[in-house]
Amino acid sequence: MGGNGNAGGRSPRCIALVGPQGSGKTSLFEAILARAGATHEGAEARKTVGDTSPEAKNHGMSVESNVASFEYLGDRFTALDFPGSIEFQFDGTAALPACDTAVVVCEADEKKLYALQSVLKSLEAAKIPHFLFINKIDKAGGNIAELLSTMQPASGLPLVLRQVPIQEGGAVSGFVDLALERAFVYRPHAPSELIDIPNDLAQFEAEQRFSMLEKLADYDDALMEQLLSDSVPSRDQIFADLVTEFKRCQICPVFFGSAEAGHGIGRLLKALRHESPFVTETAERLGFGAAKSAAYVVKTIQTSHAGKLSLARVLAGQFADGGAVHSASGEERISGVFSVSGPDIKKRGPAEAGEVAAFGKLEGIHTGEAISGEKGFAAPMDPVQPPKPVYALAIAVGDRKDEIKLTSALAKLIDEDPALSLHQDRETGEMVLWGQGEMHLRVALEKLARRFGVKAETRRRQIPYRETIRKSVEVRGRHKKQSGGHGQFGDVLVEIRPQPRGEGFAFTEVVTGGAVPRNYFGAVEAGVRDYLSGGPLGFPVVDVAVTLKDGSYHTVDSSDQAFRLAGRLAMVEGMPKCQPVLLEPVAAVSISVPTEATAKVNGMISARRGQILGFDARPGWTGWDTIEAHIPEAEIHDLIIELRSATAGAGHFKAEFDHLIELSGRVADQIVAERAEQRSA
């Protein structure tokens, strides 16, 4: 099957657990560890390794990856349990490339099909082999074949059923393995027990087994010929096809069970053991096949004792304490190699190919980046980029002296979670924290308080409104001041007129006869520009042209400063007479949603003063639409919250500034009044 010099020729493998929120990934994570003997089995052992942070416990959901290693029948594995909420999914997105196999945990719940589709699409795009594990089978009813038919549109690969359920009294009590043609009954938190295939299930089992073989035969001509000639393929041949087609991402095998009850865990573990690729195959997929030394950083951890740790999957070679590593950022040295299991971090020896280990003090290395012990190393893949943010809050501390502490703590959180970002707004002076949703920022604020002792205040960020004018005026600005010695004198006549939208600011002069000496033109323009930072309505002025037409000067008292003040005074006098108007920023928004939610989202856009430009089927996504619209930025603040509520967490959008539009009426009056109140405070 492969190997790279590890004991027994079988290198450790890395397994990802992914799936929609609430599907039971962390419960399966714990059940796998218990069945492998890494933790105690049974309900009392839940959450001993996964979701141990206060934030995860407070909110009853995974908010960051869980990591643990275990052995099963002599094979070594590291399991990475990723959050299901779309707000925290980048924690998994960045790490997935380095995993050998993914287990997609889902439920028999049609409401979560679109969230499941998003997960499957990302795995298919990255060509990561993946199983589907239908969890909570003890609570699911109906025909398993019909269930699979319902789920198939969510997958771009054929869903290949590997088991059929045995039912007693309407409840699932066991399964028949279609490849082995053996039946098993579940035992609570214990291995299943072998039994004879029930007579009333024999025909259904035969039909589903033939269906499985037909799907395999789509990629194997020899098997197709056997089926057409009614020949019975050997069990070894069937397993060989299952392994080959799984590794090539041609099929998605489907298992089921109950993580809470410990059902179906052993069968899943055996599939992982026999069918998952090894690290050499993963390295080839990522383009590292020729590398003698390579590792991929799956997660960054900021600790209070060991400092920054880079959790990495070793793809080739060995990484040891004190060893030099090279990346696009330069050369650094590892300060300690650590094992990570849930909240426990311990020092360990060198990390070999296939293993997942944390490397200390690689300050310039970030999540999603490749490193190597080889000089001149050039990574064959670019670092994984976080998604664009969709939700923001202005963030501040009560005491200005704590601002440095705040920015330092946020920098560490952003290093851990690049889906967060911080922007300093020069115009408003606000620090704005961006993220993937309301819960994402809430958890970040909780971590700030708990881990760094920073209690931050938040509010809705200010929108960058602008103002312009509708009318032209001619106005004089005169600055005259006399006090002992030289006085100050500057006198200008300017014309202020509107510019077409998007033209910006223009300054010209048509002075004749030396009424204003040429050397003062620049000072007049500077005075005009001084005013443009806040017009009559209180916002930066755009799309205005000013022409210096006339004026006068004094041979002794005139100066650059005097003419600068005169230019500003002309604007102060003239701009309120130019019919100032508020300009609102409008974003071009692209919203992707399940088709059944399109009408609801169209209504949502209209209610937010948006303009629908059109919609079409989302390319490559069955049952999805993409809606294009223009929406005022002020109306986008909580759009993601309403959108996810309307689409069971599956919908998302991208927004970019597009243009400014005039805003008048009650909404504009309220914005101007609020601005005046801010300026007077």
Disulfide bonds with the S-S distance in Angstrom:
none
